[in-house]
Amino acid sequence: MAQKPTYVELENRIDSLEEKIRVLKEAEEERKRCRQIFDSEERYRALIHEMGNGFALHEIILDKNGTPCDYRFLEVNTAFEKMTGLKTDDIIGKTVLEILPKTESYWIEAYGKVALTGDSLTYENYAQEFDGYFEVLAYSPRKGKFVTIFTDTTERKKSEKALGFTQFAIDRSSDAAFWMGKNAQFIYVNDMACRSLGYSKEKLLGMTVFDISPDFPPETWQAHWAELQRRGSFIFETTHRRKDGNIFPVEIAVNYVRFGEEEYNCAFARDITDRKQEEETREKLKAQLQQAQKMEAIATLGGGIAHQFNNALSPILTGLNLIEMHLPEGYDISRYADPMRESAHRMSSLTNQLLAYARGGRYQKTTLSLDSFLKNTLPIIEHTLKPSVLVETDIPHDILGVEVDMTQIQMVLSAILSNASEAIEEQGRIRIACRNEMIADESVENLAGLAPGSYVYLKIEDDGKGMDSETASQVFDPFFTTKFQGRGLGMAAAYGIIRNHNGAISVESELGKGTTVHIYLPAAYIGTIERTATNPPFESCFDNVTVLVIEDEEIVMEMTTALLEKIGCRVLQAKTGADALDMAKKQVGGINLALLDIKLPDIDGDRLYPLLIKERPDLKVIVCSGYSIDGPAQEILDAGAEGFMQKPFGLKELQAKIGKILDDG
């Protein structure tokens, strides 16, 4: 039987059991603490690997002097791998210089300071190795180690860069840019907007659309905004008002932009002042071209009418001459014949105006000075003007000469001054000024068709009642007038005369502000000014002169033959070009002179002339036509013909012309 333990032994056993219990309790607590640490580390690692930011734990490496010279990768998370492309198995335990040998020493020193001092570091930088921007936070969890947590900011940086470039471009755009909200107040303007309107940026940002656009009163804004929301973007033209009050045209491109919950109107405005001026110039030149084409068509018609009219007048005037020559001596019919002759001459004068308007309206070219011409002509014309109208002149003495038909230029001046006088209702003035001008560009505004060169410019202004634009645009139309004056073609003839002198004429007028006529005539550089004079009638007869009359109209042929026979000429008749050539070949004896009509049924005079001269080299030719001297007649004269006679002509004119040509020969 076992012996019972003593009290002392029991007491010792109790102490030992309590120790064991204490040890067991401590062991259990340590186990729990370790489990908590393990669980927290697991949660910590899970958190690190699940986080969206890149994570890397490093330990700093020191050289023998205690200076940071490298650092080692201890742990990285999944986001780090995605951002850098570096894999955990490839870098853990390795140093940064092994993985990224181009790492600058600056970063090793900076991270070393974080690991050794505990000071944190935040920065954003471009990493060349990864071709991206990163925002980095570096801190030390314990001495000698450091953590980097970084975010890839590459896309944000690209967006910021693109936005910055866009704003840079918009700020320096040649178009004015305006951003505004639904209340029409500007929230952004660029540099061009400030320059174009004359305001500072600060001032403009306190203004609204209504302050700069006269076409946008506040009551129209809601409708405009609704249209912008519906269409998204569109382009329209309006006007802007500068700080100094000047208004200029603009083309606006508006765009509806929604950013978050806010709505904006992004508008770009382009100054189209130059474009508008070019459009106006093009429209003006287009109107001038249409006017010129219309005038050309009417001129062709007018020239044809004048030609036929002159041919019809020829037998009347010639018949009067022949009737008077056949009457018994002492028998006077002047009481009846003179009015008939005067009427025929008036009709001939009207056809001359038609020819002046039509192509080829120059007759007798003379080089003259506008200075002396105006001094001699104005006193005559002034007698036809209202007594209350004063004519003033400003004519420099060095004004260049012009080669013109003096009679026609008198007609132009008379028509313009007459219209100016009629436009002055009471007292007024007409001012005439001249100057020399060099035209260097064929596209000179309002003077379409002028070739570059030296011109004499004539300006005639009046302070009459003026004309509206519609009336001014028709002032050169044949037979157009604001009231019937019975003065023939007037300004239409003036237009044709100036045009056929290779010049230009235009009219500016405004109701209540008078009218200005601009005339440009080519300058003529000739030292002496020739004067025209009327040749006196040749008094002798031509008994030994043979004249070939080439004329297709029977009555004109008969009358011309009768006139020639009255002054002693022997007459041969040819009604076609073929007949004329046949006579030139077969005629025995000489043919001294030919009267050549331009329009023939088989061959026109300009083509017939060289064929006649080929057959008869010594033949002298006078061109006779109902048209004027220019055109085909001038071509024949340039080819060698001796003279020109405008139909209708009388006995004395014919006698004088034949006498002069034969005498010169």
Buried (B, 14 or more C-beta within 10 A) or exposed (E): EEEEEEEEEEEEEEEEEEEEEEEEEEEEEEEEEEEEEEEEEEEEEEEBBEBEBBBBBBBBBBEEEEEBBBBBBBBBBBBBBEBBEBEBEEBEEEBBBEBBEEBEEEBBEBBBBBBBEEEEBEEEEEBEEBEBBBBBBBBBEEEBBBBBBBBBBBEEBEEEEEEEEEEEEBBEBEBBBBBBEEEBBBEBBBBBBBEBBBBEBEBBEEBBBBBBBEBBEEEEBEEBBEEBEEEEEEEEEEEBBEEEEEEBBBBBBBBBEEEEEEBBBBBBBBBBEEEBEEEEEEEEBEEBEEBBEEBEEBBEEBBBBBBBBBBBBBBBBBBBBBEBEEEEEEEEEEEEBEEBBEEBBEBBEBBBBBBBBBBBBBBEBBBBBBBBBBEEBBEEBBEEBBEEBBBEEEBEEEBBBBBBBBBBBBBBBBBBBBBBBBBBEEEBBBBBBBBEBEBEEEEBEBBBEBEEEEBBBBBBBBBBBBBEEEBBBBBBBBEBBEEEEEBBBBBBBBBBBBBBBBBBBBBBBEEEEBBBBBBBBBBBEBEEEEEEEEEEBBEEEBEEBBBBBBBBBEBBBBBBBBBBEBBEBBBBBBBBBBBBBEBBEEBEEEBBBBBBBBBBEEBBBBBBBEBBBEBBEEBBBBBBBBBBBBBBBBBBBEEEBBBBBBBBBBBBBBBBBBBBBBEEE
